[in-house]
Amino acid sequence: MNRLFYAALFSTLILAACGDDDSGNPFVANEDSSSSFVLLSSSSSVAESSSSNHEEKKKILSSSSAPIEDLFSSSSESSVCSSSVQNGESSSSIKVDWPTDSIIDDRDGQKYKIVKIDRQWWFAQNLNYETETSHCYNDSTKYCDKYGRLYTWADAVGKSEEECGVRHVCNLTLPVQGVCPSGWHVPSNYEWNDLLVYVGGDEIAGEVLRNSSEGGFALLYAGRINFAGDFVQEGRSACIWSSSEVDDYDSYYVDFYYTYSKVFLEDADKTDGYSVRCVKDGI
């Protein structure tokens, strides 16, 4: 009980970097994966106050009977990294050396770095493909050159707002190519979960994946567009869409914050503008 109390107390102190919705959600293990996963959820109802929801937002619950500290254990055979974290901040530098390559997006000729992490090839840059409704941060092209573009969820999954925006349930079949180039797709909760488990778990994944060396995932803290249409958090947060949907108002995204090693899966309004990382079809 003490472990759960202190874990919940610590996580309520963490500033929510991205979503405006006040409930967290589970990383969902792939049906073909034996990986452990944690449940990041809120027991709050929509009728409760926003301050109460915020306190519940980051509560960490076990999806099994295992102690909370054993979930995503870095001693797992598939885990490649370990780290120490003090007060929620990274206290060490993790070096990785994963296979890298590059691809050209035939649609606009842009070149992207890619990195192979475990069995999956991921973009090592945020997608920068222009659509009618995507934006550069502050509507300035210099930010697109640095961070890629920001997309609503419907835009990210390649649909119109009338099809998959607010008040519309999309029920997409995985994988979802969406705004990604041919042969690539927007990662689902399954694939995000597999990635985080492989790099040592959600407790340290933010530190591992921020690595910007030649063999790294190279997180880019591109900020976001919030529900009011404001550009916020540039240089401080990385909010990246999942193709997995919550309901007719919200969809999932992965929340990285530049001072923390822990990673959260959250839900946000489909109209928010977040980054996209593509993952290669097949394994």
C-alpha positions as CSV (number, residue, x, y, z in Angstrom):
1,M,0.0,0.0,0.0
2,N,2.9,2.4,0.9
3,R,4.4,1.8,-2.6
4,L,1.2,2.7,-4.3
5,F,0.6,5.7,-2.1
6,Y,4.1,7.2,-2.8
7,A,4.0,6.4,-6.5
8,A,0.7,8.2,-6.8
9,L,1.9,11.1,-4.7
10,F,5.0,11.6,-6.8
11,S,3.2,11.4,-10.0
12,T,0.7,14.0,-9.0
13,L,3.5,16.5,-8.7
14,I,4.5,16.2,-12.3
15,L,3.3,19.0,-14.6
16,A,1.0,17.9,-17.4
17,A,2.9,19.0,-20.5
18,C,0.4,18.5,-23.3
19,G,-3.2,17.4,-23.2
20,D,-6.0,19.6,-22.0
21,D,-8.2,16.6,-21.1
22,D,-7.8,15.4,-17.5
23,S,-7.7,11.6,-17.8
24,G,-4.9,9.3,-18.5
25,N,-5.1,5.9,-20.3
26,P,-3.4,2.6,-20.6
27,F,-0.5,1.6,-22.8
28,V,-2.0,-1.4,-24.5
29,A,0.3,-4.4,-25.0
30,N,0.4,-5.8,-28.5
31,E,-1.6,-9.0,-28.9
32,D,1.5,-10.6,-30.2
33,S,3.7,-9.2,-27.5
34,S,4.5,-10.7,-24.1
35,S,5.6,-7.3,-22.8
36,S,4.4,-6.1,-19.5
37,F,2.5,-2.8,-19.4
38,V,1.3,-0.3,-16.9
39,L,-2.1,1.3,-16.6
40,L,-2.0,5.1,-16.6
41,S,-5.6,5.9,-15.9
42,S,-7.9,8.2,-13.9
43,S,-10.9,6.9,-11.9
44,S,-12.4,10.4,-12.0
45,S,-15.8,10.9,-13.6
46,V,-16.4,13.9,-15.9
47,A,-18.6,15.4,-13.2
48,E,-15.7,15.8,-10.8
49,S,-13.8,19.0,-10.5
50,S,-10.8,19.6,-12.8
51,S,-8.4,19.9,-9.9
52,S,-9.5,16.5,-8.6
53,N,-9.1,15.1,-12.1
54,H,-5.6,16.6,-12.4
55,E,-4.5,14.9,-9.1
56,E,-5.8,11.5,-10.4
57,K,-4.3,12.0,-13.9
58,K,-0.9,10.6,-13.4
59,K,-1.8,7.8,-10.9
60,I,0.1,4.7,-11.8
61,L,-1.8,1.4,-11.4
62,S,-0.5,-2.1,-12.0
63,S,-2.1,-4.2,-14.6
64,S,-1.0,-7.3,-12.7
65,S,-0.2,-8.4,-9.2
66,A,3.5,-7.5,-9.7
67,P,4.9,-4.7,-7.5
68,I,4.8,-1.4,-9.3
69,E,8.6,-1.1,-9.4
70,D,8.8,-4.4,-11.2
71,L,6.8,-3.3,-14.2
72,F,8.9,-2.5,-17.2
73,S,11.9,-3.9,-15.3
74,S,15.2,-3.1,-17.1
75,S,16.4,-6.6,-16.3
76,S,14.0,-7.9,-19.0
77,E,15.8,-9.7,-21.7
78,S,14.4,-7.4,-24.3
79,S,15.4,-4.2,-22.4
80,V,18.5,-2.5,-23.6
81,C,19.0,0.5,-21.3
82,S,19.0,1.4,-17.6
83,S,19.2,4.7,-15.8
84,S,18.9,6.4,-12.4
85,V,16.4,9.2,-12.0
86,Q,16.2,11.6,-9.1
87,N,13.3,13.9,-8.4
88,G,11.8,13.1,-11.8
89,E,14.8,14.5,-13.7
90,S,17.3,12.6,-15.7
91,S,20.5,12.0,-13.7
92,S,22.5,10.2,-16.4
93,S,23.2,10.2,-20.1
94,I,22.1,7.1,-21.9
95,K,23.9,6.2,-25.2
96,V,22.4,4.1,-27.8
97,D,23.6,2.7,-31.1
98,W,20.7,1.4,-33.1
99,P,20.8,0.8,-36.9
100,T,20.0,4.0,-38.9
101,D,19.1,4.8,-42.5
102,S,17.1,7.4,-44.4
103,I,14.2,7.5,-46.7
104,I,12.8,10.0,-49.2
105,D,9.1,10.9,-49.1
106,D,8.0,10.6,-52.8
107,R,5.2,13.1,-52.2
108,D,7.4,16.1,-51.6
109,G,11.0,14.9,-51.9
110,Q,11.8,15.4,-48.2
111,K,14.4,13.2,-46.6
112,Y,14.0,11.7,-43.2
113,K,16.4,9.9,-40.8
114,I,15.1,6.5,-39.6
115,V,16.2,4.3,-36.8
116,K,15.6,0.6,-36.1
117,I,14.7,0.0,-32.5
118,D,14.1,-3.7,-31.7
119,R,12.1,-5.0,-34.6
120,Q,10.6,-1.7,-35.8
121,W,11.9,1.1,-38.0
122,W,10.8,4.5,-36.7
123,F,11.2,8.0,-38.0
124,A,14.0,9.8,-36.1
125,Q,12.4,13.1,-37.1
126,N,8.9,14.5,-36.8
127,L,6.9,14.3,-40.0
128,N,7.0,17.6,-42.0
129,Y,4.5,16.8,-44.8
130,E,2.2,19.7,-45.5
131,T,-1.5,19.3,-45.5
132,E,-4.2,21.9,-45.8
133,T,-4.9,22.0,-42.1
134,S,-1.4,21.3,-40.6
135,H,0.7,24.1,-39.0
136,C,4.2,25.1,-38.3
137,Y,4.7,26.3,-34.7
138,N,3.7,30.0,-34.6
139,D,2.9,29.6,-38.3
140,S,6.6,30.1,-39.0
141,T,8.4,27.9,-41.5
142,K,11.6,28.0,-39.4
143,Y,9.8,25.9,-36.8
144,C,8.7,23.4,-39.4
145,D,12.3,23.1,-40.6
146,K,13.3,22.3,-37.0
147,Y,10.4,20.4,-35.6
148,G,8.1,19.2,-38.4
149,R,4.5,20.1,-38.6
150,L,1.6,19.9,-36.1
151,Y,-1.6,18.0,-37.0
152,T,-5.1,17.5,-35.6
153,W,-5.8,13.8,-35.0
154,A,-8.1,13.5,-38.0
155,D,-5.4,15.0,-40.2
156,A,-2.8,12.7,-38.7
157,V,-4.8,9.6,-39.6
158,G,-5.6,10.9,-43.1
159,K,-9.2,11.8,-42.6
160,S,-11.3,14.9,-42.8
161,E,-12.7,16.6,-39.6
162,E,-16.2,15.5,-40.8
163,E,-15.1,11.9,-40.8
164,C,-12.9,11.6,-37.7
165,G,-12.9,14.9,-35.9
166,V,-14.8,15.9,-32.8
167,R,-18.2,14.3,-32.5
168,H,-17.2,11.5,-34.9
169,V,-16.1,8.0,-34.0
170,C,-13.7,6.8,-36.6
171,N,-13.2,3.0,-35.7
172,L,-10.1,2.8,-37.9
173,T,-8.5,-0.6,-38.9
174,L,-4.9,-0.9,-37.9
175,P,-2.4,-0.1,-39.3
176,V,-3.3,3.4,-40.2
177,Q,-1.2,5.0,-42.9
178,G,-2.7,8.4,-42.3
179,V,-0.4,11.3,-43.2
180,C,2.7,9.1,-43.4
181,P,4.4,8.1,-46.6
182,S,3.5,4.9,-48.5
183,G,4.9,1.9,-46.6
184,W,4.7,3.7,-43.2
185,H,1.9,4.4,-40.8
186,V,1.0,6.3,-37.6
187,P,1.9,4.1,-34.6
188,S,-0.9,2.7,-32.5
189,N,-0.9,2.2,-28.7
190,Y,0.4,-1.3,-29.3
191,E,3.5,-0.1,-31.1
192,W,4.2,2.7,-28.6
193,N,4.0,0.2,-25.8
194,D,6.4,-2.2,-27.5
195,L,8.9,0.7,-28.1
196,L,8.8,1.8,-24.5
197,V,9.1,-1.7,-23.1
198,Y,12.1,-2.4,-25.3
199,V,14.0,0.7,-24.2
200,G,13.6,-0.1,-20.5
201,G,10.1,1.0,-19.6
202,D,8.0,4.2,-19.3
203,E,10.0,5.3,-16.2
204,I,13.2,6.0,-18.3
205,A,12.0,6.0,-21.9
206,G,11.9,9.8,-22.1
207,E,15.6,9.9,-21.3
208,V,16.5,7.1,-23.7
209,L,14.5,8.4,-26.6
210,R,15.6,12.0,-26.3
211,N,19.0,10.9,-27.4
212,S,19.9,12.8,-30.5
213,S,23.1,11.0,-31.5
214,E,23.5,9.2,-34.8
215,G,21.8,6.1,-33.5
216,G,19.0,7.7,-31.5
217,F,15.3,8.3,-31.7
218,A,16.0,12.1,-31.3
219,L,13.0,13.5,-29.6
220,L,12.0,16.9,-30.7
221,Y,10.2,19.2,-28.3
222,A,8.0,20.8,-30.8
223,G,5.3,22.1,-28.5
224,R,1.6,21.9,-29.5
225,I,-1.5,23.7,-30.5
226,N,-4.0,23.7,-27.6
227,F,-7.8,23.6,-27.7
228,A,-7.9,27.4,-27.9
229,G,-5.7,27.5,-31.0
230,D,-2.7,28.8,-29.1
231,F,0.9,27.7,-29.8
232,V,2.4,26.6,-26.5
233,Q,5.3,24.6,-24.9
234,E,7.9,24.9,-27.7
235,G,11.2,23.5,-26.5
236,R,9.5,22.0,-23.5
237,S,7.2,19.2,-24.5
238,A,6.9,16.6,-27.2
239,C,3.3,15.4,-27.8
240,I,3.0,12.7,-30.5
241,W,-0.2,11.2,-31.8
242,S,-1.2,7.6,-31.6
243,S,-3.6,6.2,-34.2
244,S,-5.7,4.7,-31.4
245,E,-8.9,6.5,-30.7
246,V,-10.6,7.1,-27.3
247,D,-14.1,8.2,-28.4
248,D,-15.9,10.8,-30.5
249,Y,-14.0,13.7,-28.8
250,D,-10.6,12.4,-27.8
251,S,-7.7,10.3,-29.1
252,Y,-4.5,9.0,-27.6
253,Y,-1.0,10.6,-27.7
254,V,2.3,10.0,-26.0
255,D,3.5,12.8,-23.7
256,F,7.2,13.5,-23.2
257,Y,8.5,16.4,-21.1
258,Y,12.0,17.7,-21.5
259,T,13.0,17.6,-17.8
260,Y,11.5,14.2,-17.1
261,S,12.4,10.6,-17.9
262,K,8.9,9.2,-17.4
263,V,6.6,8.9,-20.3
264,F,2.8,9.0,-20.2
265,L,0.1,7.9,-22.6
266,E,-2.8,10.4,-22.4
267,D,-5.9,11.4,-24.2
268,A,-6.5,14.8,-25.8
269,D,-9.1,16.7,-27.8
270,K,-8.9,15.6,-31.5
271,T,-8.6,19.3,-32.4
272,D,-5.3,19.8,-30.6
273,G,-2.2,20.0,-32.9
274,Y,0.5,17.5,-32.2
275,S,3.5,15.9,-33.9
276,V,3.6,12.7,-35.9
277,R,6.3,10.0,-35.9
278,C,5.8,7.3,-38.6
279,V,6.7,3.6,-38.1
280,K,7.4,1.2,-41.0
281,D,4.8,-1.3,-42.1
282,G,5.5,-4.9,-41.2
283,I,8.3,-6.2,-39.0
